[in-house]
Amino acid sequence: MALTLSGDPTAAGFGRFLVLFLPIGWAWAGFTFYATRFDTDDLVYRLLVLLGMFAVAALASTVPDAFHGGQNSFVVAYVVVRVVLIVLYVRVYLRVPAARRLAGWFILMFGIAVVDWVISLALPVPWKYVLWGVALALEHAAPIRAWRMIRDAPVHPRHIPERYGLLIIIVLGEAVIGVVLGTASVSWTALSGTAAFGGFLAAAAIWWLYFDFLDASVVTRSVLSGMTFVYAHYFVAAGIAALGVGVKLTILSAAPGPSYDDIGWIAAVSTAMCMGGLAVIQLATPPTLFDLDVALRLAVAALAAVLALASSVLSPVLVLWLLAVALSAQVVIDLAVHERHAGAAAESI
């Protein structure tokens, strides 16, 4: 994913990155929600999951060429991912009577989507992409009705937040590794080193904000809050992945060699997406909908949007450091506020 955006750091390239992140993220979500309800850990389940993991790896390998002649390879890999999940739900339909409504719904919706994907193999561009859009829309709409069937197959209140937290760790790790590998041959200077530290500071702040101050209990509070948690995570994860690309390009722009002009907007837009996604998740967390945490996330998202608009006249290193300072300031404020609240609660006991 990161290689795709790194090779085409334009608005069109960013759009393609976001489109391709949809099936990747949804493949993760599909196996996550299946496992939290129906993980039997038997031999067949393990073999199917291993096949699914192999298909996801194959899917990732086809991403760089998904819009450049490798469309059908991308589709075949994704179809295998979805077929594995459908087979898993068929097992549930046959073996868990209480969950047949839920399993049958997913089999139907994912099955129709798979047919769309397969038909797209025979279509030329741009009709191929139209079928992709229809298939992804069907897949993303399926859980909205399925969530109301949860009483027959409930979501574990801790498992989903743990799995999504693992996704964020993976995306953060991939972003950091991408920066390291992408700048391995850079002739380091004080400016490029400053950019690298700013990128590390930004990533560390996002990690802190997510794992210390995000109320993940929202996932089981209601249909609306649960779906908000799931769908908003797309923007959080995609934003983090794109931020890694922005950091790498910023380091390269500050080092001797090929020029990377006007790329500060990538880090800014990525940060706006990530903070906006976190704000939306926390807005869905009762009883207090709009609190200081939400205000801080929205303020930083707004600042990032302004920096994206001003990136043509600001150096990428300056943009990155302004983002890093804003993200770090949130951590400092949240630590002070939450510690104060914790102290007040302890005194009242």
C-alpha positions as CSV (number, residue, x, y, z in Angstrom):
1,M,0.0,0.0,0.0
2,A,2.7,2.5,1.0
3,L,4.7,1.7,-2.1
4,T,1.7,2.7,-4.3
5,L,1.4,6.2,-2.7
6,S,5.2,6.7,-2.5
7,G,5.5,6.0,-6.2
8,D,2.7,8.5,-7.0
9,P,2.6,11.3,-4.3
10,T,-0.2,13.2,-6.1
11,A,-3.9,13.8,-5.3
12,A,-4.8,11.0,-7.7
13,G,-2.3,8.7,-6.2
14,F,-3.7,9.4,-2.7
15,G,-7.2,8.7,-4.0
16,R,-6.1,5.3,-5.4
17,F,-4.3,4.5,-2.1
18,L,-7.6,5.2,-0.2
19,V,-9.6,3.0,-2.6
20,L,-7.2,0.1,-2.4
21,F,-7.1,0.4,1.4
22,L,-10.9,-0.4,1.5
23,P,-10.7,-4.1,0.5
24,I,-7.5,-4.6,2.6
25,G,-9.1,-3.2,5.7
26,W,-12.3,-5.0,5.1
27,A,-10.6,-8.3,4.7
28,W,-9.2,-7.8,8.2
29,A,-12.6,-6.8,9.5
30,G,-14.3,-9.9,8.0
31,F,-12.1,-12.4,9.7
32,T,-12.1,-10.4,12.9
33,F,-15.8,-10.4,13.3
34,Y,-16.1,-14.1,12.3
35,A,-13.4,-15.0,14.9
36,T,-15.0,-13.1,17.7
37,R,-18.3,-15.0,17.3
38,F,-17.4,-18.4,15.9
39,D,-13.7,-19.3,16.5
40,T,-13.8,-23.1,17.0
41,D,-10.0,-23.5,16.8
42,D,-10.5,-26.9,15.2
43,L,-8.4,-28.3,12.4
44,V,-10.7,-27.1,9.5
45,Y,-10.9,-23.6,11.0
46,R,-7.1,-23.4,11.3
47,L,-6.5,-24.6,7.8
48,L,-9.1,-22.1,6.3
49,V,-7.7,-19.2,8.3
50,L,-4.1,-20.1,7.1
51,L,-5.5,-20.2,3.5
52,G,-7.1,-16.8,4.2
53,M,-3.8,-15.4,5.5
54,F,-2.0,-16.6,2.4
55,A,-4.7,-15.0,0.2
56,V,-4.4,-11.7,2.1
57,A,-0.6,-11.8,1.6
58,A,-1.1,-12.4,-2.1
59,L,-3.6,-9.6,-2.2
60,A,-1.1,-7.2,-0.7
61,S,1.5,-8.2,-3.3
62,T,-0.9,-7.3,-6.1
63,V,-1.7,-3.8,-4.8
64,P,1.1,-1.9,-6.6
65,D,-0.3,-3.0,-10.0
66,A,-4.0,-3.0,-9.1
67,F,-4.5,0.1,-11.3
68,H,-1.6,-0.5,-13.7
69,G,-2.3,-3.8,-15.6
70,G,-2.6,-6.1,-12.6
71,Q,-6.3,-5.6,-12.0
72,N,-7.3,-9.2,-12.5
73,S,-4.6,-10.6,-10.2
74,F,-5.8,-8.2,-7.5
75,V,-9.4,-9.4,-8.1
76,V,-8.5,-13.1,-8.0
77,A,-6.6,-12.7,-4.7
78,Y,-9.5,-10.8,-3.1
79,V,-12.1,-13.3,-4.3
80,V,-10.1,-16.1,-2.6
81,V,-10.1,-14.1,0.6
82,R,-13.9,-13.7,0.4
83,V,-14.6,-17.3,-0.6
84,V,-12.6,-18.5,2.4
85,L,-14.8,-16.4,4.7
86,I,-18.0,-17.6,2.9
87,V,-16.9,-21.2,3.5
88,L,-16.5,-20.4,7.2
89,Y,-20.0,-18.9,7.4
90,V,-21.4,-22.0,5.6
91,R,-19.9,-24.1,8.4
92,V,-21.7,-21.8,10.9
93,Y,-25.0,-22.1,9.0
94,L,-24.8,-25.9,9.1
95,R,-23.6,-26.3,12.6
96,V,-25.0,-23.4,14.7
97,P,-28.8,-23.2,14.3
98,A,-29.1,-20.1,16.5
99,A,-26.8,-18.1,14.1
100,R,-28.3,-19.2,10.8
101,R,-30.0,-15.9,10.1
102,L,-26.7,-14.0,10.6
103,A,-24.6,-16.6,8.7
104,G,-27.1,-16.7,5.9
105,W,-27.1,-12.9,5.5
106,F,-23.4,-12.8,5.2
107,I,-23.3,-15.7,2.8
108,L,-25.9,-13.9,0.6
109,M,-24.2,-10.5,0.6
110,F,-20.6,-11.7,0.3
111,G,-21.7,-14.2,-2.4
112,I,-23.3,-11.5,-4.5
113,A,-20.2,-9.3,-4.1
114,V,-18.0,-12.2,-5.2
115,V,-20.1,-12.6,-8.3
116,D,-19.5,-8.9,-9.0
117,W,-15.8,-9.3,-8.5
118,V,-15.7,-12.3,-10.9
119,I,-17.7,-10.5,-13.6
120,S,-15.3,-7.6,-13.4
121,L,-12.6,-9.9,-14.6
122,A,-14.2,-9.9,-18.1
123,L,-14.9,-6.2,-18.2
124,P,-12.6,-3.4,-19.5
125,V,-11.6,-0.3,-17.6
126,P,-13.5,1.8,-16.4
127,W,-16.4,-0.7,-16.1
128,K,-14.2,-3.0,-14.2
129,Y,-13.8,-0.4,-11.4
130,V,-17.6,0.2,-11.4
131,L,-18.1,-3.4,-10.5
132,W,-15.5,-3.1,-7.8
133,G,-17.4,-0.2,-6.3
134,V,-20.7,-2.1,-6.3
135,A,-19.0,-5.1,-4.7
136,L,-17.4,-3.1,-2.0
137,A,-20.6,-1.2,-1.3
138,L,-22.5,-4.5,-0.8
139,E,-19.8,-5.8,1.5
140,H,-19.6,-2.7,3.6
141,A,-23.4,-2.5,3.8
142,A,-23.8,-6.1,5.0
143,P,-22.9,-5.5,8.7
144,I,-25.5,-2.7,9.2
145,R,-28.3,-5.2,9.1
146,A,-26.2,-8.0,10.6
147,W,-25.5,-6.0,13.7
148,R,-29.2,-6.2,14.6
149,M,-28.9,-10.0,14.6
150,I,-26.2,-9.9,17.3
151,R,-28.5,-11.2,20.0
152,D,-28.2,-14.6,18.3
153,A,-24.4,-14.3,17.9
154,P,-23.1,-11.5,20.2
155,V,-19.8,-9.7,19.7
156,H,-17.3,-10.2,22.5
157,P,-16.9,-6.8,24.3
158,R,-13.1,-7.1,24.5
159,H,-12.2,-9.1,21.4
160,I,-13.1,-6.5,18.8
161,P,-11.3,-3.6,20.4
162,E,-8.2,-5.9,20.9
163,R,-8.3,-6.9,17.2
164,Y,-8.6,-3.4,16.0
165,G,-5.9,-2.3,18.4
166,L,-3.7,-5.0,16.9
167,L,-4.5,-3.6,13.4
168,I,-3.4,-0.1,14.5
169,I,-0.2,-1.6,16.0
170,I,0.5,-3.4,12.6
171,V,-0.2,-0.2,10.6
172,L,2.0,1.9,12.9
173,G,4.8,-0.7,12.6
174,E,4.5,-0.9,8.9
175,A,4.6,2.8,8.6
176,V,7.8,3.0,10.7
177,I,9.4,0.1,8.8
178,G,8.5,1.8,5.5
179,V,10.2,5.0,6.6
180,V,13.3,3.1,7.7
181,L,13.6,1.0,4.5
182,G,12.6,4.0,2.2
183,T,15.4,6.2,3.7
184,A,18.1,3.5,4.1
185,S,20.2,5.1,1.4
186,V,19.7,8.7,2.4
187,S,22.7,10.9,3.0
188,W,21.6,12.2,6.4
189,T,21.8,15.8,7.3
190,A,20.7,17.9,10.3
191,L,17.5,18.8,8.4
192,S,16.6,15.2,7.4
193,G,17.4,14.0,10.9
194,T,15.1,16.7,12.3
195,A,12.4,15.5,9.9
196,A,12.9,11.9,11.0
197,F,12.5,12.8,14.7
198,G,9.4,14.8,14.0
199,G,7.9,11.8,12.2
200,F,8.8,9.5,15.1
201,L,7.3,12.0,17.6
202,A,4.0,12.1,15.6
203,A,3.7,8.3,15.4
204,A,4.5,8.0,19.1
205,A,1.8,10.6,20.0
206,I,-0.8,8.8,17.8
207,W,0.1,5.5,19.5
208,W,-0.4,7.2,23.0
209,L,-3.7,8.8,22.1
210,Y,-5.1,5.6,20.7
211,F,-4.1,3.2,23.4
212,D,-4.5,5.4,26.4
213,F,-7.4,7.7,25.7
214,L,-9.8,5.9,23.3
215,D,-12.8,4.4,24.9
216,A,-13.2,1.2,23.0
217,S,-16.3,0.1,25.0
218,V,-18.3,2.0,22.4
219,V,-18.2,-1.1,20.2
220,T,-20.9,-2.9,22.2
221,R,-23.1,0.0,23.4
222,S,-25.5,0.1,20.5
223,V,-25.8,-0.6,16.8
224,L,-24.9,3.0,15.9
225,S,-21.9,3.2,18.2
226,G,-20.7,-0.2,17.2
227,M,-20.9,0.5,13.5
228,T,-19.3,3.9,14.1
229,F,-16.3,2.2,15.8
230,V,-15.9,-0.2,12.8
231,Y,-16.2,2.3,9.9
232,A,-14.3,5.1,11.5
233,H,-11.3,2.9,12.0
234,Y,-10.8,2.9,8.3
235,F,-9.9,6.6,8.5
236,V,-7.7,6.0,11.5
237,A,-5.8,3.1,10.0
238,A,-5.5,4.6,6.4
239,G,-4.4,7.9,7.9
240,I,-1.6,6.3,9.9
241,A,-0.4,4.3,6.8
242,A,-0.4,7.4,4.6
243,L,1.3,9.4,7.4
244,G,4.2,7.0,7.2
245,V,4.5,7.8,3.5
246,G,4.4,11.5,4.2
247,V,7.1,11.2,6.8
248,K,9.3,9.2,4.4
249,L,8.9,11.7,1.6
250,T,9.5,14.6,4.0
251,I,12.8,13.0,5.0
252,L,13.8,12.5,1.4
253,S,12.9,16.1,0.6
254,A,15.3,17.3,3.3
255,A,18.2,15.1,2.2
256,P,20.6,15.8,-0.7
257,G,19.4,14.2,-3.9
258,P,16.2,14.2,-5.9
259,S,13.8,17.0,-5.0
260,Y,10.3,16.2,-3.5
261,D,8.5,19.5,-3.6
262,D,5.0,20.2,-2.2
263,I,4.5,16.9,-0.5
264,G,3.8,18.2,3.0
265,W,0.1,17.9,2.3
266,I,0.3,14.1,2.5
267,A,1.3,14.1,6.2
268,A,-1.3,16.8,6.9
269,V,-4.2,15.1,5.2
270,S,-3.2,11.8,6.8
271,T,-3.2,13.4,10.2
272,A,-6.6,15.0,9.6
273,M,-8.0,11.7,8.6
274,C,-6.6,9.9,11.7
275,M,-7.7,12.5,14.2
276,G,-11.1,12.9,12.5
277,G,-11.6,9.2,12.8
278,L,-10.7,9.1,16.5
279,A,-13.0,12.1,17.1
280,V,-15.9,10.4,15.4
281,I,-15.4,7.2,17.5
282,Q,-15.3,9.2,20.7
283,L,-18.4,11.2,19.7
284,A,-20.3,7.9,19.7
285,T,-19.3,7.2,23.3
286,P,-22.0,8.1,25.8
287,P,-22.8,9.7,28.2
288,T,-20.6,12.7,27.3
289,L,-20.7,13.0,23.5
290,F,-18.6,16.2,23.1
291,D,-15.8,16.4,25.7
292,L,-12.3,17.8,25.8
293,D,-10.8,14.7,24.0
294,V,-13.2,15.2,21.1
295,A,-12.5,18.9,20.9
296,L,-8.7,18.3,20.8
297,R,-9.0,15.7,18.1
298,L,-11.2,17.9,16.0
299,A,-8.9,20.9,16.6
300,V,-5.8,19.0,15.4
301,A,-7.8,17.7,12.4
302,A,-8.7,21.2,11.5
303,L,-5.1,22.5,11.9
304,A,-3.9,19.6,9.7
305,A,-6.5,20.6,7.1
306,V,-5.2,24.2,7.1
307,L,-1.6,23.0,6.9
308,A,-2.6,20.8,3.9
309,L,-3.9,23.9,2.1
310,A,-0.8,25.9,3.0
311,S,1.7,23.2,2.2
312,S,2.5,24.7,-1.2
313,V,4.1,27.7,0.7
314,L,5.5,25.8,3.7
315,S,8.4,23.4,3.8
316,P,7.4,19.8,4.3
317,V,9.7,19.6,7.4
318,L,7.9,22.6,9.0
319,V,4.5,21.0,8.2
320,L,5.5,17.7,9.8
321,W,6.9,19.4,12.9
322,L,3.7,21.5,13.4
323,L,1.7,18.3,13.2
324,A,4.1,16.5,15.6
325,V,3.8,19.4,18.1
326,A,0.0,19.5,17.9
327,L,-0.2,15.7,18.4
328,S,2.2,15.8,21.3
329,A,0.3,18.7,22.9
330,Q,-2.8,16.5,22.9
331,V,-1.0,13.8,24.8
332,V,0.3,16.3,27.4
333,I,-3.2,17.8,27.9
334,D,-4.9,14.4,28.1
335,L,-2.4,13.1,30.6
336,A,-3.0,16.1,32.8
337,V,-6.8,16.1,32.5
338,H,-7.2,12.3,32.9
339,E,-4.8,12.2,35.8
340,R,-6.7,15.0,37.5
341,H,-10.0,13.2,37.0
342,A,-8.5,10.0,38.3
343,G,-7.2,11.8,41.4
344,A,-10.6,13.4,42.0
345,A,-12.3,10.0,41.7
346,A,-9.8,8.5,44.2
347,E,-10.4,11.2,46.7
348,S,-14.1,10.7,46.6
349,I,-13.8,7.0,47.6
